[in-house]
Amino acid sequence: MRLAQEGIAVALVARSLPDLLAVQAEIQAKGGKAEVFPIDLADLPALPQQLQALLDRFGVCDVLINNAGIAQVGPLASLALADWQRVIDLNLTAAFLCAQAVLPGMRQQRCGVIVNIVSIAGKRAFPNWGAYCASKFGLLGFSEVLAAEERQHGIRVTSLCPGAVDTPLWDTVPVDFDRSRMLSPEWVAEVIAHIVCLPKGAVVEELTLMPAAGAF
């Protein structure tokens, strides 16, 4: 919604069609442009074809925000392989596949912005968050290599590392944190909009955004 305020036509990607339609309606009510694409980013075998269908319908992608993520809490010693793989698949491999899908078009036009939403957990280790931290450390490394490889093609890549953000992700993990002390999604979106709207000659390579109240 924040990017739509900047006049950017947005492709909304998530599993839930009703949720997508609700966001689309809100954007359109304010004069913005949005199309919906109900895609399960965790379905890795189907993802390349689905992303290509999105691009065929939507056109060249100028901005990619890799923001999908899940968490699995528990000690590494007893973490099930399926739970480990599920986190790595969505938090890291899906971002890789999304970037691969948009790179040909960005290279052809010699410009583009990719913002990978990493997490402070990509820079710090948190006990019982091993799979999540591993996926985010990996995403940070992936993002840095992608930036190094693609800057020659005019593509700017940013690693954004926010601290805890008050989103529904916290409804899915058995922890009890004071969510009033977390960042709001709107604050994070404001930073992303600033990154995306920078002049083409400037790039924020990495940015850490933390809540002033001191939550991790």
N, C-alpha and C positions, 0 to 999 in steps of 0.2 A: 504493500500500500504506500509505503514511503517513496519507493522508486517511481511509482505511478504518478505521485505528486510532482516529480521532476519531468513529467512528460514522456517517460519511458514506457513503451508497450511491454507488458510483462506476460510471461508464460508461467502459469501457476501449476506446480507439480506436487502431487501428494497421492496417497492411497484413497482418500475419502472424497468421492465426488460431491456429496452434499456440502462438505466443508469448503471445497474448492469453489462451488457455485456461490456460497455465501460471501466469500472474499471477493469473487468476481463482481457480484452485485454491488458490494460496497464501493469498489473501485469505480465501476461504471456510473454509479450514482453521483460521484464527484467529478465526472467528466474524463476519467482515465480509461485506458485500454487494457484489457486482460483477456486471455484465453486460458481454458482449463485443460489439463492433461492428467487424467487419473492413471498414474504409473506407480507401481510398487518398486522402489529403488533397490529393495533387498532381493528382488528376483533377477539375479545377475545374468543368467543365460538369456533372458528375454530383453534385457535392458538396452543393448546396442541397437536392436531393431526398433524398439519403442522410441528411443531418442532420435533415431534417424527419421521416423515418421513425424515426430514433433517438429524437427527442423524442416522437413518437406512442407509441412503445413504452415509453420510460423515464419520461416525465413532464417536468414543468418542470425546467429546469436551474438550480440555485441557485449553482453554482460552475463556471466555465469556466477551465481551465488550457490556454492556447495554448503548447504545448511542442514541436511538431514542427519539425524543421529539418534542413537539409543544408548542406554547404559545397562550394565549387568553388575550388580554388587555382590561381592563374595571373595574369600581368600583364593589366591591362585592355586594353592595346594589341592583344593577340592572343586575347582571350577570345571564344569563339564565342557568337553570339547565343542559340543554343539552351541553352547552359550558363548564361548570364546569366538567361534567362527561367525556367529550371527552378528556380533559387535564389529568385528573386523570387516565383514562383508559390507555392512551399511556405512559405517563411519569412514572407512578408508577405500575399499575397492570400488564402491559406487561413485565416490568422488573422482577416482581415476577414470572410470568409464565415462562419466559426464564430461570431464575435461577432454578426453579423446574425441568425443562426439562433436564438440564445438570448435576444436582447433583447426580443422581444414578451412572452415569459413572465415575464422579470425585471421588465419595466415593469408588467405586470398585477399582480404581487404586491408591487411597489414595494420590491424588495430583490434583491440578487445581487452576486456577486463575480467579476470577471474578472481573472486574472493573466496578463499577457503576458510570457513568458520572452524577454527581449530579448537581452542579452549585453553584455559590456564593449565588444564591437565595434560596438555602437550608439552609443558615446560616444567611441571612439578609432579612428583610422585605422591599419590594418595593411597594409603593402605585400603585394601578391599575393592579398589577400583582398577585392578590390574589390566583387565581387557580394555576398559575404556581408555586408560592412560596409554597403553600400547598402541591403540588405534589412533590416538591423537598425536602421540610422538611421531608415529608413522606419517600422519597427515601433514605435520609440520615439515618433516623431511621431504616428502613428496612435493609439497608446495614450493620449497626452496629450490629443488632441482628443476621443477617446471618453470619457475621464474628465470633461472639461469639459461634454460634451453630456449625459451620462447621470446626473450626480450629482443633478440635479433629480428624477430618477425613483427615487432611493434606491439606485442601482447604483454600487458602488465598483470602481474600476479601478486596478490596480497595474502598474507597469513594473519588473520585476525584472531587474537587469543583473549576472549572475554573470561572474566571470572563467572561465578554462578549467576545465572539469569533465571528470573522467575517465570518459568514456562511449565507446561503440563508434563515435561519429562520427570519432574519431581514427584508426580503422582504414581510413577511406575517403579520407584525404588524405595526400599524399606529404610529410609533415613528420615530424621526429624530435624530440619533446619528452619531457622527463622527466615522465611522467604521475604519478609518485608525489608530485609537488609540486602537483598540481592539486586542486581541490575534489572532494569525493566527491558522488555523486548524493544520498546520504542527508543530507548537510549542507544541500544546496539544498532538498530536500524538507522538512526541518525548518523552514526559513524560510518556505516556502510554507504549511505548516500553520499557522504562527503568524499569517501574514497573513490567511488564510481564517477563522481562529477569533477574530479581533479583534471586540470589541463593534461593533454596527452603526453606532454614532456615531463610529467611528474608521476611518481608512484610511491605509495606507502608499502614498503616491502614487508614489514611486520609491525603489528601494533598490539599492545596488551592493554585491555580495558578492564579496570577493576572497580567494584562498588566502593564508594567512599566510606561506607559504614564498616568496612573491614571484613565482610564475609568472603570466604575463599572464592 
